[in-house]
Amino acid sequence: MSRGFNNNLVLADGTASNFNISAVRGLLSGITTINKFGQNPAVASGGVEEIWDGSAAYVFPATALMTYISQKTDQAAMQGQTVEIQGLDASYALATQNIKLDGSNTTTPVILTTALIRCFRLSVLADVVTDQDISVHNTANNQDYAMILAGNNQSLMAIYTIPAAKKGYITNYWAHHNPATGQDPTSNPIKLWMRDKANSYEAQLKHLVGLPNGAGFQHIFDPYLAITEKTDIFLTRSPVGKAADVSAGFDLYIIDD
């Protein structure tokens, strides 16, 4: 396979193709693409919160504590419906599972097929619009790790962890302040963090932008930023003076190591 600066390549069968399209179609062995996007509608003034549905500081567990899924309030139309859960098992290997919510009351926790140490996407696989929140949580049901807010039918979390035996290459990240009445912080920084769990390192700040009120940005990494296995990637916001609603995300290539 050869690749030029115009994003074109020649596949093994001799046909010409576009690199990104071929990667998305699964035509390039050992290469997958990840698009992460999220929203935190109410980052508290003076606080530091990750960009995810929980509108609170995110908790990364040290062990596979993500064991159950349930809805916050019973929704009859979601009884027995399926939610796809994407994450990593206790060994940081990729684990995707389809779990049916309880058939009688969706607030009844249903155990996951595989306990997870990381969860980075939930999707409703049903022709139903959720009107109650859904969450993946611990056994005690007092800590949420991934959520689908009512009406979204998918989690919105700008959080991802590189699986074991993989490498990641982040191509860009972006953020936007979603203006609302009374939400004009005097300072509005957004930070890109990475935490190397394979080496038990603490989180390291990789990039920082002061986000203008009611505006957005995109930072392109050229060359791409390389990321080792078992590394958490996440974005935080820490407004000063007012609470803030922010959307953010990033794009990755995942390569077999």
N, C-alpha and C positions, 0 to 999 in steps of 0.2 A: 504494500500500500504506500503510495506517495501522496503528499499533501502540499499544496501551494498556499501562498499568502491570500489567495482569492477564495479560500475555504472550499475549493474543489479537490477531489481526489479520484484515484482510479482504484476500483474494487478488484478483488482477486480474479474475478471473471473477465476483467478487462473493460468493464463498463464504467463510464464517468458518473460521478455522483457528487452531491453536496455533503460535506462532512457532518454538519449538524443534523440534517435530515436522515442521513444514514445511521447516525448514533441513536436518534430517537426511534427509528424503525428496528433497531436491534441487529443491524447488518454488520456492525463492527465488533468483532469478538473481544470480550473483556472490557467493553466500554458502555456505560449507561449514563443517562443525564438526569439531573435532579433540579427541579424548580421549587424553591421554598418561598412561601409568602405568608404574611400574617398581619394581624391588627391587634392593637391594644387600645380600646376605645377610651380608657380613662387612666392614664399614667399619673399617679398622684404627684403634686408639686413637692419637690424636695426629696422624692423617693427615687429608687432605681428599680425599674421593672423590665423584664424581657418582653419582646413583642410576641404575645400569644393571647389566646382567648380568655385566659384566667384573670386578666387585669390585676395581677399581683406578682411579686417576685417568684420566679419559677424555681422549683425544687428538683435538682438532679439527684436521684437516689444512688447510693453506693452499691446496692444489690438489686436483684430483680423483684422489686416490690409492686410492680404494676400487675395486678392479678385479676381484677374484675372490671366489668363494664355495666353501667346502668343509666337510667334517665332520672333527672332530678324530680320530675313530677310525672305521674303516669299519663301516657298519651295512647289512647286506644288504637289509633291508626298505626302506631309503631310496634304494637305487641307482636312478637314473633318475627319482626323484620331484621334484616341483616346489616351489620356494620363491618366494613373492612378496617382492619387495624394493622398499620405498618410500623415496625420498630425493630429492636435488637433483643435477642435473648440474653441469658446470663453470661454467655461467652462472647457477646457482641457480634454474633452472627445475625444476618438478616432473617426476620421472621414476619411473614404476612399471614394473617388469619382472618377468616370470616366468621363472626360470632352473631348468633341470633339473640336479640333481646328477649326477656322473659315473655311467654305467650299469654300470661294472665295479667301481669302488672309490670310495666317497664321500669319501675323503681326497684324491683327485686334484682340484686346484683347477680350477674351471670359470670361464672369463672372462665378465664381465658384458657384456650388450649395450651398456650405457651406463656409462662410468666415472662415479663419484659423488664429489662433494665433501662431501656430507652423506648419512647414512643414518639414518632414525629409526623404521623398523619392518620386521621380518621375520616372515613367517607361512608355516607348512607347509601346502601345498594338497594334502594326501593323507590317506587313511584309514590312517595309520601313526603310532604313538606313537614319538617320537624317544627313543632311549636313549643317544645320544651328542650332544655339543655341535656346533652348526653356527655358522659365523662368516663374515661378510664382511670381507675383509682386503686388504692391499696385495699387490703382485706378489711380494715376497720372503716373504710369509706369516709376518711377524714382528710385525705390528701388527693387532689386531682393532678394528673400528669398530662392529660390531653383532653380537649373539650370540643364539642360541636355546639355552638350557640344556636338557639332557636332560630330557624329560618335559613341557616347557612348550609346545612346538609354536608358540610365538610369542616374539618378543623382549620383554623387560620393561625399557624404558628411558624415564626421565622427561626426555627430551631432544627438542627440536624446533627447527627453523630456519624462519623465515618465508620463503616463496619470493619470488623476484623479482617485482615488479609486484603485490604483495599487501600487505595490512595485516592485523595480527592484533589481536585484542581478548581478553585473558585475563580470564576471569570468576571463577576461583578457583584455589587450589592447596591441597594437603593432604599430610599425612605421618603415618606411624604407626611407633612403635618396636615391633618384634616381639620380645618378651622371650624370652630363652633362658638356660639355666644359665650363670652366670658373665658375663653381658652386662648389667651395670647401671652405665653410665658415670656419672661424677660431674657431667659437663656434656655436653649433647647437642644442640647447635644445628643447625638446618637452615636453609639460605639459598637464596633465589630469585635467580638471576643472569640478566642479559641482556647480550649482546655484539653491538654494532652493527657488522657487517662492512662494510656499505655505506660507512661513514665511517671504517673502520679504527680504531674505538675499542676500548679494552680492556673487559673485562667490568665491569659495574656492578651493585652489590648493590641489589636492589629490595625485598626484604623478609626479615626474620629472625625466627625463633621458637625459643625454647629448648624442646625437646620432652621432656616428662616420660617417665621410664622406664615402658614398658608402656602407653603412652597415645598418643593422636593428636590432631590438630586439623585444621580446615579454615578457611582465610581467604578471605572473599568480597570481591572488588573491586567497589565500588559508589561511583562509576561504574567501568566496566570500564577496565583498564589497556591503553592503546594501544601497539602495537609496530610498528615500521617494517620494511620489507623487509630480507632478508638478516641478520636478527637471530637469534642463537642464544639459546635459552631452556633453562636447565638448573637442576637442584637439586643442592646439595651437602650433605654431612653431615660433621661433624668432631667425633666423640666424644672425650672425655677420660677416661682411667682404665681403660676397657674397650672392646673392640671392640663393634660394634652391627650388628644386622640391621634395616634400615629399608625400608618401602614408601612410595612417594610418587607424586604426579602432579598434573596440571593440565588445565584445559579451555579451549578457544579457539574463537572465531569467526575464520574467514579470509575477508577481503573483497577483491574485485578493486579495485585502486587506480586 
